[in-house]
Amino acid sequence: MTTRFAATLLATTLIAGCALAPAPGLIDIAERPAEKALLAGMRAYDDAQYPPAEQQLKQALSASLASPRDRAAAHKHLAFIYCTSARVPACEAEFRAARAADPAFALSKAEAGHPLWGPVYRRATALEARP
C-alpha cells in the first residue's frame, strides 16, 4: 500500500466518522425512553398493531415526552385507536388532551374527514370553543 493511498484512506475514514458522530451535547432520540416509546407506538400503529401501539403511546406520555408536538401526536394516535374500537368518550378526551398539549394541534383535512373520528374531533373542538 502506498503512503498516498494510506493517507487518502485514513482521511476518508476520519471524514466519514465525523459525519456520523452526533453533535456534542445532543442526545440521540432513541436514547430517550419517552421518544423511543412514541416511535415504537407510531410504528405499531402504522402496522395496525393497535394494542401494542396503545401501550407504547401511553408509556411515551407517562415517560414525559419533551415536545408539545410529540405529546399531541401521541394523544392523536390514541384518539384514533379509541375511536376505531368504539371507545368514543376516551377518543374525545384524547383529542382534547392533544389540544391541551399543543394549542396549535389540528387534524389534517383528510384526518378530520374520517368517518369514525372526524365527528368526534369536531365535537371535541366545538366544546373547547364554548365560553
Summary of the structure (lengths in Angstrom):
residues: 131
radius of gyration: 21.3
end to end distance: 78.2
largest distance: 78.5
contacts: 352
relative contact order: 0.09
helix: 73%
strand: 0%
